[in-house]
Amino acid sequence: MDQQYLDGNALAGPLAEIFAVDVTTADAQCGGCGRTGPVATLRVYDRAPGMVARCPGCDGVLLRLVRSPDSAWLDLRGTVRLRIALPR
């Protein structure tokens, strides 16, 4: 893809509205290639109606986030698992 992208840290603000923890530090496993790494390392495309986060290894879609004034839609279909470290 030749389209410009942001890193996964661009998801910090939008995901903070949904989750009580910083999800960008969570490890996500790609359903396409099996790569595991922090959400902050994903490639985020934000020029569509919403945000699309792709794997830097295989370019597979791990996460889609669309927001309206009163709702948020989060699709994690391309993510095998999301490991979130919790404070002790």
PDB file of N, CA, C and O in Angstrom:
ATOM      1  N   MET A   1       0.842  -1.186   0.000  1.00  0.00           N
ATOM      2  CA  MET A   1       0.000   0.000   0.000  1.00  0.00           C
ATOM      3  C   MET A   1       0.883   1.244   0.000  1.00  0.00           C
ATOM      4  O   MET A   1       1.882   1.302   0.718  1.00  0.00           O
ATOM      5  N   ASP A   2       0.523   2.216  -0.786  1.00  0.00           N
ATOM      6  CA  ASP A   2       1.288   3.448  -0.836  1.00  0.00           C
ATOM      7  C   ASP A   2       0.615   4.562  -0.040  1.00  0.00           C
ATOM      8  O   ASP A   2       1.105   5.691  -0.017  1.00  0.00           O
ATOM      9  N   GLN A   3      -0.495   4.253   0.606  1.00  0.00           N
ATOM     10  CA  GLN A   3      -1.226   5.226   1.397  1.00  0.00           C
ATOM     11  C   GLN A   3      -0.473   5.523   2.690  1.00  0.00           C
ATOM     12  O   GLN A   3       0.129   4.623   3.276  1.00  0.00           O
ATOM     13  N   GLN A   4      -0.500   6.768   3.136  1.00  0.00           N
ATOM     14  CA  GLN A   4       0.155   7.150   4.384  1.00  0.00           C
ATOM     15  C   GLN A   4      -0.609   6.574   5.571  1.00  0.00           C
ATOM     16  O   GLN A   4      -1.837   6.493   5.552  1.00  0.00           O
ATOM     17  N   TYR A   5       0.123   6.181   6.594  1.00  0.00           N
ATOM     18  CA  TYR A   5      -0.498   5.639   7.794  1.00  0.00           C
ATOM     19  C   TYR A   5       0.150   6.230   9.034  1.00  0.00           C
ATOM     20  O   TYR A   5       1.245   6.790   8.974  1.00  0.00           O
ATOM     21  N   LEU A   6      -0.543   6.098  10.163  1.00  0.00           N
ATOM     22  CA  LEU A   6      -0.048   6.507  11.470  1.00  0.00           C
ATOM     23  C   LEU A   6       0.317   5.239  12.224  1.00  0.00           C
ATOM     24  O   LEU A   6      -0.064   4.147  11.804  1.00  0.00           O
ATOM     25  N   ASP A   7       1.048   5.358  13.332  1.00  0.00           N
ATOM     26  CA  ASP A   7       1.283   4.158  14.126  1.00  0.00           C
ATOM     27  C   ASP A   7       0.095   3.949  15.069  1.00  0.00           C
ATOM     28  O   ASP A   7      -0.777   4.809  15.192  1.00  0.00           O
ATOM     29  N   GLY A   8       0.081   2.796  15.726  1.00  0.00           N
ATOM     30  CA  GLY A   8      -1.044   2.417  16.570  1.00  0.00           C
ATOM     31  C   GLY A   8      -1.324   3.345  17.737  1.00  0.00           C
ATOM     32  O   GLY A   8      -2.394   3.266  18.341  1.00  0.00           O
ATOM     33  N   ASN A   9      -0.383   4.229  18.070  1.00  0.00           N
ATOM     34  CA  ASN A   9      -0.635   5.204  19.129  1.00  0.00           C
ATOM     35  C   ASN A   9      -1.781   6.140  18.778  1.00  0.00           C
ATOM     36  O   ASN A   9      -2.360   6.764  19.668  1.00  0.00           O
ATOM     37  N   ALA A  10      -2.121   6.250  17.495  1.00  0.00           N
ATOM     38  CA  ALA A  10      -3.243   7.084  17.069  1.00  0.00           C
ATOM     39  C   ALA A  10      -4.577   6.558  17.609  1.00  0.00           C
ATOM     40  O   ALA A  10      -5.573   7.282  17.625  1.00  0.00           O
ATOM     41  N   LEU A  11      -4.592   5.305  18.048  1.00  0.00           N
ATOM     42  CA  LEU A  11      -5.801   4.710  18.602  1.00  0.00           C
ATOM     43  C   LEU A  11      -5.990   5.016  20.088  1.00  0.00           C
ATOM     44  O   LEU A  11      -7.052   4.731  20.640  1.00  0.00           O
ATOM     45  N   ALA A  12      -4.984   5.589  20.742  1.00  0.00           N
ATOM     46  CA  ALA A  12      -5.027   5.809  22.195  1.00  0.00           C
ATOM     47  C   ALA A  12      -6.250   6.613  22.630  1.00  0.00           C
ATOM     48  O   ALA A  12      -6.978   6.182  23.524  1.00  0.00           O
ATOM     49  N   GLY A  13      -6.483   7.740  22.031  1.00  0.00           N
ATOM     50  CA  GLY A  13      -7.621   8.585  22.416  1.00  0.00           C
ATOM     51  C   GLY A  13      -8.964   7.929  22.139  1.00  0.00           C
ATOM     52  O   GLY A  13      -9.796   7.831  23.041  1.00  0.00           O
ATOM     53  N   PRO A  14      -9.199   7.470  20.892  1.00  0.00           N
ATOM     54  CA  PRO A  14     -10.482   6.831  20.597  1.00  0.00           C
ATOM     55  C   PRO A  14     -10.756   5.587  21.444  1.00  0.00           C
ATOM     56  O   PRO A  14     -11.893   5.378  21.867  1.00  0.00           O
ATOM     57  N   LEU A  15      -9.740   4.755  21.702  1.00  0.00           N
ATOM     58  CA  LEU A  15      -9.970   3.551  22.503  1.00  0.00           C
ATOM     59  C   LEU A  15     -10.120   3.871  23.984  1.00  0.00           C
ATOM     60  O   LEU A  15     -10.727   3.094  24.720  1.00  0.00           O
ATOM     61  N   ALA A  16      -9.576   5.006  24.438  1.00  0.00           N
ATOM     62  CA  ALA A  16      -9.722   5.407  25.835  1.00  0.00           C
ATOM     63  C   ALA A  16     -11.173   5.723  26.167  1.00  0.00           C
ATOM     64  O   ALA A  16     -11.574   5.661  27.329  1.00  0.00           O
ATOM     65  N   GLU A  17     -11.958   6.060  25.155  1.00  0.00           N
ATOM     66  CA  GLU A  17     -13.380   6.320  25.370  1.00  0.00           C
ATOM     67  C   GLU A  17     -14.152   5.027  25.628  1.00  0.00           C
ATOM     68  O   GLU A  17     -15.258   5.060  26.167  1.00  0.00           O
ATOM     69  N   ILE A  18     -13.569   3.886  25.243  1.00  0.00           N
ATOM     70  CA  ILE A  18     -14.253   2.597  25.357  1.00  0.00           C
ATOM     71  C   ILE A  18     -13.697   1.757  26.509  1.00  0.00           C
ATOM     72  O   ILE A  18     -14.461   1.126  27.239  1.00  0.00           O
ATOM     73  N   PHE A  19     -12.355   1.746  26.676  1.00  0.00           N
ATOM     74  CA  PHE A  19     -11.696   0.896  27.655  1.00  0.00           C
ATOM     75  C   PHE A  19     -11.146   1.714  28.817  1.00  0.00           C
ATOM     76  O   PHE A  19     -10.821   2.891  28.661  1.00  0.00           O
ATOM     77  N   ALA A  20     -11.045   1.079  29.986  1.00  0.00           N
ATOM     78  CA  ALA A  20     -10.511   1.752  31.175  1.00  0.00           C
ATOM     79  C   ALA A  20      -8.994   1.668  31.250  1.00  0.00           C
ATOM     80  O   ALA A  20      -8.385   2.282  32.126  1.00  0.00           O
ATOM     81  N   VAL A  21      -8.366   0.909  30.332  1.00  0.00           N
ATOM     82  CA  VAL A  21      -6.904   0.766  30.305  1.00  0.00           C
ATOM     83  C   VAL A  21      -6.382   1.271  28.969  1.00  0.00           C
ATOM     84  O   VAL A  21      -7.148   1.427  28.018  1.00  0.00           O
ATOM     85  N   ASP A  22      -5.086   1.524  28.896  1.00  0.00           N
ATOM     86  CA  ASP A  22      -4.464   1.961  27.646  1.00  0.00           C
ATOM     87  C   ASP A  22      -4.257   0.738  26.751  1.00  0.00           C
ATOM     88  O   ASP A  22      -3.331  -0.043  26.970  1.00  0.00           O
ATOM     89  N   VAL A  23      -5.098   0.577  25.767  1.00  0.00           N
ATOM     90  CA  VAL A  23      -5.066  -0.603  24.897  1.00  0.00           C
ATOM     91  C   VAL A  23      -3.866  -0.584  23.953  1.00  0.00           C
ATOM     92  O   VAL A  23      -3.486  -1.632  23.431  1.00  0.00           O
ATOM     93  N   THR A  24      -3.267   0.570  23.723  1.00  0.00           N
ATOM     94  CA  THR A  24      -2.113   0.614  22.813  1.00  0.00           C
ATOM     95  C   THR A  24      -0.919  -0.159  23.368  1.00  0.00           C
ATOM     96  O   THR A  24      -0.017  -0.524  22.613  1.00  0.00           O
ATOM     97  N   THR A  25      -0.900  -0.415  24.682  1.00  0.00           N
ATOM     98  CA  THR A  25       0.185  -1.200  25.274  1.00  0.00           C
ATOM     99  C   THR A  25      -0.132  -2.694  25.280  1.00  0.00           C
ATOM    100  O   THR A  25       0.735  -3.506  25.604  1.00  0.00           O
ATOM    101  N   ALA A  26      -1.352  -3.064  24.930  1.00  0.00           N
ATOM    102  CA  ALA A  26      -1.749  -4.476  24.893  1.00  0.00           C
ATOM    103  C   ALA A  26      -1.094  -5.175  23.702  1.00  0.00           C
ATOM    104  O   ALA A  26      -0.832  -4.552  22.673  1.00  0.00           O
ATOM    105  N   ASP A  27      -0.835  -6.470  23.851  1.00  0.00           N
ATOM    106  CA  ASP A  27      -0.292  -7.270  22.756  1.00  0.00           C
ATOM    107  C   ASP A  27      -1.433  -7.867  21.956  1.00  0.00           C
ATOM    108  O   ASP A  27      -2.325  -8.509  22.510  1.00  0.00           O
ATOM    109  N   ALA A  28      -1.399  -7.653  20.645  1.00  0.00           N
ATOM    110  CA  ALA A  28      -2.402  -8.208  19.738  1.00  0.00           C
ATOM    111  C   ALA A  28      -1.738  -9.239  18.842  1.00  0.00           C
ATOM    112  O   ALA A  28      -0.636  -9.020  18.339  1.00  0.00           O
ATOM    113  N   GLN A  29      -2.413 -10.364  18.644  1.00  0.00           N
ATOM    114  CA  GLN A  29      -1.897 -11.385  17.733  1.00  0.00           C
ATOM    115  C   GLN A  29      -2.699 -11.348  16.443  1.00  0.00           C
ATOM    116  O   GLN A  29      -3.929 -11.408  16.468  1.00  0.00           O
ATOM    117  N   CYS A  30      -2.005 -11.248  15.319  1.00  0.00           N
ATOM    118  CA  CYS A  30      -2.620 -11.162  13.995  1.00  0.00           C
ATOM    119  C   CYS A  30      -3.202 -12.521  13.592  1.00  0.00           C
ATOM    120  O   CYS A  30      -2.548 -13.555  13.733  1.00  0.00           O
ATOM    121  N   GLY A  31      -4.415 -12.501  13.099  1.00  0.00           N
ATOM    122  CA  GLY A  31      -5.045 -13.718  12.614  1.00  0.00           C
ATOM    123  C   GLY A  31      -4.499 -14.171  11.282  1.00  0.00           C
ATOM    124  O   GLY A  31      -4.700 -15.323  10.897  1.00  0.00           O
ATOM    125  N   GLY A  32      -3.812 -13.298  10.566  1.00  0.00           N
ATOM    126  CA  GLY A  32      -3.267 -13.642   9.256  1.00  0.00           C
ATOM    127  C   GLY A  32      -1.914 -14.318   9.323  1.00  0.00           C
ATOM    128  O   GLY A  32      -1.739 -15.415   8.792  1.00  0.00           O
ATOM    129  N   CYS A  33      -0.950 -13.670   9.977  1.00  0.00           N
ATOM    130  CA  CYS A  33       0.422 -14.188   9.991  1.00  0.00           C
ATOM    131  C   CYS A  33       0.878 -14.671  11.366  1.00  0.00           C
ATOM    132  O   CYS A  33       1.942 -15.280  11.478  1.00  0.00           O
ATOM    133  N   GLY A  34       0.092 -14.411  12.413  1.00  0.00           N
ATOM    134  CA  GLY A  34       0.455 -14.849  13.753  1.00  0.00           C
ATOM    135  C   GLY A  34       1.375 -13.910  14.504  1.00  0.00           C
ATOM    136  O   GLY A  34       1.728 -14.180  15.653  1.00  0.00           O
ATOM    137  N   ARG A  35       1.775 -12.804  13.876  1.00  0.00           N
ATOM    138  CA  ARG A  35       2.668 -11.841  14.532  1.00  0.00           C
ATOM    139  C   ARG A  35       2.000 -11.309  15.790  1.00  0.00           C
ATOM    140  O   ARG A  35       0.805 -11.013  15.791  1.00  0.00           O
ATOM    141  N   THR A  36       2.776 -11.190  16.860  1.00  0.00           N
ATOM    142  CA  THR A  36       2.286 -10.627  18.114  1.00  0.00           C
ATOM    143  C   THR A  36       3.125  -9.405  18.456  1.00  0.00           C
ATOM    144  O   THR A  36       4.352  -9.437  18.365  1.00  0.00           O
ATOM    145  N   GLY A  37       2.450  -8.322  18.854  1.00  0.00           N
ATOM    146  CA  GLY A  37       3.141  -7.103  19.235  1.00  0.00           C
ATOM    147  C   GLY A  37       2.166  -6.098  19.789  1.00  0.00           C
ATOM    148  O   GLY A  37       0.954  -6.295  19.693  1.00  0.00           O
ATOM    149  N   PRO A  38       2.668  -5.020  20.370  1.00  0.00           N
ATOM    150  CA  PRO A  38       1.800  -3.996  20.941  1.00  0.00           C
ATOM    151  C   PRO A  38       0.888  -3.362  19.884  1.00  0.00           C
ATOM    152  O   PRO A  38       1.275  -3.194  18.728  1.00  0.00           O
ATOM    153  N   VAL A  39      -0.306  -3.021  20.302  1.00  0.00           N
ATOM    154  CA  VAL A  39      -1.252  -2.333  19.417  1.00  0.00           C
ATOM    155  C   VAL A  39      -0.610  -1.054  18.871  1.00  0.00           C
ATOM    156  O   VAL A  39      -0.909  -0.645  17.749  1.00  0.00           O
ATOM    157  N   ALA A  40       0.261  -0.425  19.650  1.00  0.00           N
ATOM    158  CA  ALA A  40       0.935   0.808  19.225  1.00  0.00           C
ATOM    159  C   ALA A  40       1.791   0.612  17.975  1.00  0.00           C
ATOM    160  O   ALA A  40       2.124   1.593  17.311  1.00  0.00           O
ATOM    161  N   THR A  41       2.156  -0.622  17.636  1.00  0.00           N
ATOM    162  CA  THR A  41       2.993  -0.865  16.460  1.00  0.00           C
ATOM    163  C   THR A  41       2.177  -1.128  15.193  1.00  0.00           C
ATOM    164  O   THR A  41       2.744  -1.284  14.112  1.00  0.00           O
ATOM    165  N   LEU A  42       0.847  -1.177  15.324  1.00  0.00           N
ATOM    166  CA  LEU A  42       0.013  -1.394  14.142  1.00  0.00           C
ATOM    167  C   LEU A  42       0.031  -0.169  13.245  1.00  0.00           C
ATOM    168  O   LEU A  42       0.314   0.938  13.705  1.00  0.00           O
ATOM    169  N   ARG A  43      -0.266  -0.358  11.986  1.00  0.00           N
ATOM    170  CA  ARG A  43      -0.351   0.751  11.025  1.00  0.00           C
ATOM    171  C   ARG A  43      -1.806   1.185  10.946  1.00  0.00           C
ATOM    172  O   ARG A  43      -2.675   0.405  10.557  1.00  0.00           O
ATOM    173  N   VAL A  44      -2.062   2.424  11.314  1.00  0.00           N
ATOM    174  CA  VAL A  44      -3.436   2.927  11.401  1.00  0.00           C
ATOM    175  C   VAL A  44      -3.727   3.871  10.246  1.00  0.00           C
ATOM    176  O   VAL A  44      -3.007   4.841  10.012  1.00  0.00           O
ATOM    177  N   TYR A  45      -4.793   3.564   9.537  1.00  0.00           N
ATOM    178  CA  TYR A  45      -5.270   4.403   8.432  1.00  0.00           C
ATOM    179  C   TYR A  45      -6.531   5.101   8.915  1.00  0.00           C
ATOM    180  O   TYR A  45      -7.487   4.454   9.342  1.00  0.00           O
ATOM    181  N   ASP A  46      -6.525   6.423   8.845  1.00  0.00           N
ATOM    182  CA  ASP A  46      -7.652   7.182   9.405  1.00  0.00           C
ATOM    183  C   ASP A  46      -8.354   8.075   8.394  1.00  0.00           C
ATOM    184  O   ASP A  46      -9.063   9.000   8.790  1.00  0.00           O
ATOM    185  N   ARG A  47      -8.183   7.830   7.124  1.00  0.00           N
ATOM    186  CA  ARG A  47      -8.811   8.676   6.101  1.00  0.00           C
ATOM    187  C   ARG A  47     -10.153   8.123   5.629  1.00  0.00           C
ATOM    188  O   ARG A  47     -10.771   8.692   4.730  1.00  0.00           O
ATOM    189  N   ALA A  48     -10.595   7.060   6.203  1.00  0.00           N
ATOM    190  CA  ALA A  48     -11.893   6.475   5.872  1.00  0.00           C
ATOM    191  C   ALA A  48     -12.906   6.924   6.923  1.00  0.00           C
ATOM    192  O   ALA A  48     -12.556   7.661   7.845  1.00  0.00           O
ATOM    193  N   PRO A  49     -14.130   6.494   6.794  1.00  0.00           N
ATOM    194  CA  PRO A  49     -15.076   6.793   7.881  1.00  0.00           C
ATOM    195  C   PRO A  49     -14.767   5.887   9.077  1.00  0.00           C
ATOM    196  O   PRO A  49     -15.446   4.886   9.306  1.00  0.00           O
ATOM    197  N   GLY A  50     -13.752   6.250   9.815  1.00  0.00           N
ATOM    198  CA  GLY A  50     -13.310   5.462  10.958  1.00  0.00           C
ATOM    199  C   GLY A  50     -11.819   5.218  10.863  1.00  0.00           C
ATOM    200  O   GLY A  50     -11.124   5.850  10.067  1.00  0.00           O
ATOM    201  N   MET A  51     -11.327   4.291  11.687  1.00  0.00           N
ATOM    202  CA  MET A  51      -9.906   3.958  11.723  1.00  0.00           C
ATOM    203  C   MET A  51      -9.744   2.473  11.442  1.00  0.00           C
ATOM    204  O   MET A  51     -10.519   1.648  11.927  1.00  0.00           O
ATOM    205  N   VAL A  52      -8.734   2.144  10.659  1.00  0.00           N
ATOM    206  CA  VAL A  52      -8.424   0.751  10.335  1.00  0.00           C
ATOM    207  C   VAL A  52      -6.979   0.508  10.740  1.00  0.00           C
ATOM    208  O   VAL A  52      -6.084   1.235  10.309  1.00  0.00           O
ATOM    209  N   ALA A  53      -6.740  -0.517  11.575  1.00  0.00           N
ATOM    210  CA  ALA A  53      -5.388  -0.843  12.022  1.00  0.00           C
ATOM    211  C   ALA A  53      -4.946  -2.136  11.353  1.00  0.00           C
ATOM    212  O   ALA A  53      -5.620  -3.162  11.448  1.00  0.00           O
ATOM    213  N   ARG A  54      -3.791  -2.074  10.665  1.00  0.00           N
ATOM    214  CA  ARG A  54      -3.268  -3.210   9.915  1.00  0.00           C
ATOM    215  C   ARG A  54      -1.975  -3.731  10.529  1.00  0.00           C
ATOM    216  O   ARG A  54      -1.228  -2.985  11.162  1.00  0.00           O
ATOM    217  N   CYS A  55      -1.727  -5.011  10.334  1.00  0.00           N
ATOM    218  CA  CYS A  55      -0.518  -5.665  10.805  1.00  0.00           C
ATOM    219  C   CYS A  55       0.685  -5.163  10.004  1.00  0.00           C
ATOM    220  O   CYS A  55       0.628  -5.133   8.774  1.00  0.00           O
ATOM    221  N   PRO A  56       1.774  -4.769  10.675  1.00  0.00           N
ATOM    222  CA  PRO A  56       2.962  -4.344   9.939  1.00  0.00           C
ATOM    223  C   PRO A  56       3.690  -5.522   9.289  1.00  0.00           C
ATOM    224  O   PRO A  56       4.576  -5.315   8.460  1.00  0.00           O
ATOM    225  N   GLY A  57       3.330  -6.744   9.653  1.00  0.00           N
ATOM    226  CA  GLY A  57       3.971  -7.922   9.076  1.00  0.00           C
ATOM    227  C   GLY A  57       3.338  -8.368   7.768  1.00  0.00           C
ATOM    228  O   GLY A  57       4.039  -8.603   6.784  1.00  0.00           O
ATOM    229  N   CYS A  58       1.998  -8.486   7.752  1.00  0.00           N
ATOM    230  CA  CYS A  58       1.313  -9.019   6.560  1.00  0.00           C
ATOM    231  C   CYS A  58       0.285  -8.072   5.971  1.00  0.00           C
ATOM    232  O   CYS A  58      -0.304  -8.385   4.936  1.00  0.00           O
ATOM    233  N   ASP A  59       0.049  -6.922   6.594  1.00  0.00           N
ATOM    234  CA  ASP A  59      -0.907  -5.912   6.157  1.00  0.00           C
ATOM    235  C   ASP A  59      -2.361  -6.344   6.373  1.00  0.00           C
ATOM    236  O   ASP A  59      -3.280  -5.706   5.858  1.00  0.00           O
ATOM    237  N   GLY A  60      -2.573  -7.421   7.132  1.00  0.00           N
ATOM    238  CA  GLY A  60      -3.938  -7.841   7.444  1.00  0.00           C
ATOM    239  C   GLY A  60      -4.612  -6.866   8.392  1.00  0.00           C
ATOM    240  O   GLY A  60      -3.948  -6.217   9.201  1.00  0.00           O
ATOM    241  N   VAL A  61      -5.938  -6.762   8.293  1.00  0.00           N
ATOM    242  CA  VAL A  61      -6.701  -5.859   9.159  1.00  0.00           C
ATOM    243  C   VAL A  61      -6.947  -6.535  10.504  1.00  0.00           C
ATOM    244  O   VAL A  61      -7.544  -7.610  10.564  1.00  0.00           O
ATOM    245  N   LEU A  62      -6.484  -5.903  11.583  1.00  0.00           N
ATOM    246  CA  LEU A  62      -6.693  -6.431  12.936  1.00  0.00           C
ATOM    247  C   LEU A  62      -7.848  -5.744  13.644  1.00  0.00           C
ATOM    248  O   LEU A  62      -8.542  -6.366  14.449  1.00  0.00           O
ATOM    249  N   LEU A  63      -8.058  -4.483  13.355  1.00  0.00           N
ATOM    250  CA  LEU A  63      -9.010  -3.697  14.131  1.00  0.00           C
ATOM    251  C   LEU A  63      -9.655  -2.638  13.252  1.00  0.00           C
ATOM    252  O   LEU A  63      -8.998  -2.021  12.414  1.00  0.00           O
ATOM    253  N   ARG A  64     -10.947  -2.439  13.455  1.00  0.00           N
ATOM    254  CA  ARG A  64     -11.686  -1.341  12.822  1.00  0.00           C
ATOM    255  C   ARG A  64     -12.442  -0.614  13.925  1.00  0.00           C
ATOM    256  O   ARG A  64     -13.054  -1.247  14.785  1.00  0.00           O
ATOM    257  N   LEU A  65     -12.400   0.700  13.901  1.00  0.00           N
ATOM    258  CA  LEU A  65     -13.104   1.508  14.898  1.00  0.00           C
ATOM    259  C   LEU A  65     -13.827   2.642  14.189  1.00  0.00           C
ATOM    260  O   LEU A  65     -13.214   3.458  13.500  1.00  0.00           O
ATOM    261  N   VAL A  66     -15.138   2.677  14.370  1.00  0.00           N
ATOM    262  CA  VAL A  66     -15.967   3.736  13.785  1.00  0.00           C
ATOM    263  C   VAL A  66     -16.752   4.366  14.926  1.00  0.00           C
ATOM    264  O   VAL A  66     -17.273   3.673  15.799  1.00  0.00           O
ATOM    265  N   ARG A  67     -16.823   5.665  14.901  1.00  0.00           N
ATOM    266  CA  ARG A  67     -17.474   6.414  15.971  1.00  0.00           C
ATOM    267  C   ARG A  67     -18.506   7.376  15.417  1.00  0.00           C
ATOM    268  O   ARG A  67     -18.288   8.020  14.391  1.00  0.00           O
ATOM    269  N   SER A  68     -19.634   7.466  16.110  1.00  0.00           N
ATOM    270  CA  SER A  68     -20.640   8.478  15.817  1.00  0.00           C
ATOM    271  C   SER A  68     -20.778   9.322  17.083  1.00  0.00           C
ATOM    272  O   SER A  68     -20.130   9.018  18.084  1.00  0.00           O
ATOM    273  N   PRO A  69     -21.589  10.354  17.072  1.00  0.00           N
ATOM    274  CA  PRO A  69     -21.708  11.175  18.279  1.00  0.00           C
ATOM    275  C   PRO A  69     -22.163  10.401  19.525  1.00  0.00           C
ATOM    276  O   PRO A  69     -21.816  10.779  20.644  1.00  0.00           O
ATOM    277  N   ASP A  70     -22.935   9.323  19.341  1.00  0.00           N
ATOM    278  CA  ASP A  70     -23.460   8.620  20.516  1.00  0.00           C
ATOM    279  C   ASP A  70     -23.110   7.134  20.591  1.00  0.00           C
ATOM    280  O   ASP A  70     -23.604   6.437  21.477  1.00  0.00           O
ATOM    281  N   SER A  71     -22.265   6.630  19.676  1.00  0.00           N
ATOM    282  CA  SER A  71     -21.928   5.205  19.676  1.00  0.00           C
ATOM    283  C   SER A  71     -20.523   4.982  19.127  1.00  0.00           C
ATOM    284  O   SER A  71     -19.947   5.839  18.457  1.00  0.00           O
ATOM    285  N   ALA A  72     -19.989   3.792  19.437  1.00  0.00           N
ATOM    286  CA  ALA A  72     -18.715   3.368  18.859  1.00  0.00           C
ATOM    287  C   ALA A  72     -18.869   1.920  18.436  1.00  0.00           C
ATOM    288  O   ALA A  72     -19.486   1.121  19.141  1.00  0.00           O
ATOM    289  N   TRP A  73     -18.308   1.584  17.285  1.00  0.00           N
ATOM    290  CA  TRP A  73     -18.312   0.212  16.771  1.00  0.00           C
ATOM    291  C   TRP A  73     -16.862  -0.234  16.693  1.00  0.00           C
ATOM    292  O   TRP A  73     -16.041   0.410  16.040  1.00  0.00           O
ATOM    293  N   LEU A  74     -16.550  -1.337  17.361  1.00  0.00           N
ATOM    294  CA  LEU A  74     -15.195  -1.869  17.392  1.00  0.00           C
ATOM    295  C   LEU A  74     -15.226  -3.285  16.842  1.00  0.00           C
ATOM    296  O   LEU A  74     -15.915  -4.150  17.383  1.00  0.00           O
ATOM    297  N   ASP A  75     -14.487  -3.523  15.775  1.00  0.00           N
ATOM    298  CA  ASP A  75     -14.405  -4.833  15.132  1.00  0.00           C
ATOM    299  C   ASP A  75     -12.981  -5.345  15.293  1.00  0.00           C
ATOM    300  O   ASP A  75     -12.044  -4.756  14.754  1.00  0.00           O
ATOM    301  N   LEU A  76     -12.815  -6.430  16.027  1.00  0.00           N
ATOM    302  CA  LEU A  76     -11.504  -7.035  16.266  1.00  0.00           C
ATOM    303  C   LEU A  76     -11.378  -8.369  15.534  1.00  0.00           C
ATOM    304  O   LEU A  76     -10.591  -9.226  15.935  1.00  0.00           O
ATOM    305  N   ARG A  77     -12.136  -8.544  14.483  1.00  0.00           N
ATOM    306  CA  ARG A  77     -12.206  -9.813  13.761  1.00  0.00           C
ATOM    307  C   ARG A  77     -10.847 -10.346  13.303  1.00  0.00           C
ATOM    308  O   ARG A  77     -10.663 -11.563  13.263  1.00  0.00           O
ATOM    309  N   GLY A  78      -9.907  -9.496  12.962  1.00  0.00           N
ATOM    310  CA  GLY A  78      -8.591  -9.936  12.494  1.00  0.00           C
ATOM    311  C   GLY A  78      -7.594 -10.197  13.612  1.00  0.00           C
ATOM    312  O   GLY A  78      -6.443 -10.550  13.353  1.00  0.00           O
ATOM    313  N   THR A  79      -8.035 -10.024  14.856  1.00  0.00           N
ATOM    314  CA  THR A  79      -7.172 -10.229  16.015  1.00  0.00           C
ATOM    315  C   THR A  79      -7.481 -11.576  16.644  1.00  0.00           C
ATOM    316  O   THR A  79      -8.619 -11.834  17.036  1.00  0.00           O
ATOM    317  N   VAL A  80      -6.474 -12.436  16.745  1.00  0.00           N
ATOM    318  CA  VAL A  80      -6.662 -13.744  17.378  1.00  0.00           C
ATOM    319  C   VAL A  80      -6.883 -13.556  18.876  1.00  0.00           C
ATOM    320  O   VAL A  80      -7.784 -14.156  19.462  1.00  0.00           O
ATOM    321  N   ARG A  81      -6.046 -12.712  19.487  1.00  0.00           N
ATOM    322  CA  ARG A  81      -6.188 -12.437  20.912  1.00  0.00           C
ATOM    323  C   ARG A  81      -5.619 -11.068  21.225  1.00  0.00           C
ATOM    324  O   ARG A  81      -4.790 -10.535  20.487  1.00  0.00           O
ATOM    325  N   LEU A  82      -6.070 -10.520  22.310  1.00  0.00           N
ATOM    326  CA  LEU A  82      -5.598  -9.229  22.801  1.00  0.00           C
ATOM    327  C   LEU A  82      -5.244  -9.415  24.275  1.00  0.00           C
ATOM    328  O   LEU A  82      -6.128  -9.641  25.102  1.00  0.00           O
ATOM    329  N   ARG A  83      -3.961  -9.321  24.607  1.00  0.00           N
ATOM    330  CA  ARG A  83      -3.520  -9.502  25.987  1.00  0.00           C
ATOM    331  C   ARG A  83      -3.301  -8.121  26.604  1.00  0.00           C
ATOM    332  O   ARG A  83      -2.437  -7.359  26.171  1.00  0.00           O
ATOM    333  N   ILE A  84      -4.105  -7.819  27.625  1.00  0.00           N
ATOM    334  CA  ILE A  84      -4.038  -6.529  28.292  1.00  0.00           C
ATOM    335  C   ILE A  84      -3.440  -6.738  29.687  1.00  0.00           C
ATOM    336  O   ILE A  84      -3.996  -7.471  30.505  1.00  0.00           O
ATOM    337  N   ALA A  85      -2.313  -6.093  29.946  1.00  0.00           N
ATOM    338  CA  ALA A  85      -1.692  -6.168  31.267  1.00  0.00           C
ATOM    339  C   ALA A  85      -2.499  -5.299  32.236  1.00  0.00           C
ATOM    340  O   ALA A  85      -2.811  -4.145  31.942  1.00  0.00           O
ATOM    341  N   LEU A  86      -2.825  -5.865  33.376  1.00  0.00           N
ATOM    342  CA  LEU A  86      -3.608  -5.138  34.371  1.00  0.00           C
ATOM    343  C   LEU A  86      -2.700  -4.691  35.514  1.00  0.00           C
ATOM    344  O   LEU A  86      -1.757  -5.394  35.877  1.00  0.00           O
ATOM    345  N   PRO A  87      -2.992  -3.505  36.086  1.00  0.00           N
ATOM    346  CA  PRO A  87      -2.187  -3.050  37.218  1.00  0.00           C
ATOM    347  C   PRO A  87      -2.433  -3.960  38.428  1.00  0.00           C
ATOM    348  O   PRO A  87      -3.523  -4.505  38.606  1.00  0.00           O
ATOM    349  N   ARG A  88      -1.404  -4.105  39.242  1.00  0.00           N
ATOM    350  CA  ARG A  88      -1.529  -4.968  40.435  1.00  0.00           C
ATOM    351  C   ARG A  88      -2.249  -4.260  41.540  1.00  0.00           C
ATOM    352  O   ARG A  88      -2.444  -4.829  42.614  1.00  0.00           O
TER     353      ARG A  88
END
